Amino acid sequence: MKRVVLLGGAFTLAGSFLFSMQDALVKWLSDDFSLFQLLLIRSVVMVPVFALICVSRWGAVGLVTQKPGAHLLRALFNLTAFLSYYYAITRMPLVDAISIASAYPIILAVLSGMVLSEAPNGRQILAVIAGFIGVLFIIQPTGADVDWIGAGAALFGCVSFAGLGLYTRHLSKTESSELMLLTGALSILIVSLISAPWTWITPDLNNLLLMLGLSVVALLGQYAITNGFRYAPVYLVGALEYTTLVWAALWGFLFFMEIPATHVLIGAGVVVLSGLAVVLAERQRQ
């Protein structure tokens, strides 16, 4: 069991690194291309790969599920989470958007307790309050020069990712990681295909290669995070995903010359500490 949990932790660390690269690529490409086009290329790569993996591991039965409604609900969480989060990245500095989204493990741990019919304890409630104070610091206490649409999208993505993580943990008891990823990618493919006539811009070779690179990185990141939730407890996955902030600050500086403001660093620190307090309290209760 200890080796299995360590495996889940390793998957989570790898997924956090890959998702930070994905975020940087999305921000880079979104200046010239719509989010729906980036999601279309991403899904065109993901769908056949996950389908082939399902068939190679379990045969045609690997594409069959007895819970189509559950997969549809997870796909909805997946679609809303990525659309809102990607949109926030296009409007805000990379580390700011990811810092706000980093409140997701706090929400995840509280929702986990609620779903298990366990009310949050006093320590968790105080940590959640502190976490949202940290988010307020990130979007500036005065509200001046804040992109409220971007901040709102990041917060909505935060809640959606919490729901996605919790439901992935629940569904992984009976469904394979590959099938869950396949149905999630398929839902995004359908939506982005519908929008293609209005959003498609033919890319040059360099941008096409970047889009394909984004797709591969996203594919590996999704596979890693999904397996993180499969093998490791929710509280451990939530805590380790904070490493994404470190990578986000690095990519933001190297590629966009973004230097986090003092209020962002303070807010991010409060979010991380409160999140760790929540997930550790959840661990003790479990």
Residue, then its C-alpha position, 0 to 999 in steps of 0.5 A: m500500500k505504501r508503494v502504491v501511495l508513493l506511485g500516486g504521489a510520483f504521478t501527481l508531481a509529474g502531472s503538475f509539471l506537465f500541466s504548468m508547461q501546458d498552461a504556458l503554451v496555452k498563454w503563448l498561443s492564445d494571442d493568435f488562436s482561440l481557445f476552442q482551436l487549441l482544444l480542438i487540436r489537443s482533442v484530435v491527438m488525445v481521442p485516438v491515443f486513449a482509444l488505442i490504449c483502451v483497446s490494447r489493454w482490454g480489447a473492444v470491451g475497454l471502450v464499453t461502460q455500464k455507467p455512461g451517465a457518470h462518464l457524461l457528468r465527469a466530461l461536463f466537469n472536465l469541459t467547464a474546468f478547462l474552458s474557464y481555466y484556460y480563459a483565465i490564463t489568457r487574461m491574467p499573468l500566469v502565476d496569478a491565475i494559477s495562484i487563484a486556481s490553487a485554492y482548489p485543493i481546499i475546496l476539494a478537501v472540504l467537498s470530500g468531507m461533505v460527500l462522505s457525510e462528514a462536516p468540516n472540523g474547526r481547523q478546516i473551516l479556519a483554514v478555508i477562510a484563510g485560503f479565501i483571504g489569500v485569494l483576495f490578496i492575489i486579486q488585490p484588496t483594493g480591487a484596482d486594475v483587477d481583471w474581474i472576468g479573468a479572476g472570476a473564470a479562475l475561481f469558477g475553474c477552481v470549483s470545477f477542478a475540485g468537482l472533477g478531482l472528487y468525481t474522478r476519485h469516485l469513478s476510478k473505483t470501477e472505471s479505467s483511467e484511460l476510458m475516463l480520459l477518452t470520454g473527457a477528451l471526446s466531449i471537448l472534441i465535439v464542442s470544439l468541432i461545433s465551434a470550428p467554422w467560426t474560430w479556426i485560423t490556419p496555423d503556420l508550421n511553427n505554431l502547428l508544432l507548438m499546438l501538437g506539443l501542447s496536445v502531447v504535454a496535456l495528454l501526458g499531464q492528464y494521464a499522470i493526474t488521473n492516475g495520481f487520484r487513482y493511487a493516492p488519497v485526495y489530500l496527498v494529491g491536493a498538497l503535491e499539486y502546489t508544486t505547479l506554482v513554482w513551475a508557473a512562476l518560472w515559466g512566467f518569468l522566462f517566457f513572458m517576463e512576468i515578475p509576481a507582485t508582492h501581494v500575489l506572493i503573499g496571497a499565494g503563500v496564504v493559499v498554500l499554507s491554508g491548503l496544506a492545513v486543510v489536507l493534513a486535517e483531512r488526513q488525520r480524520q481519515 
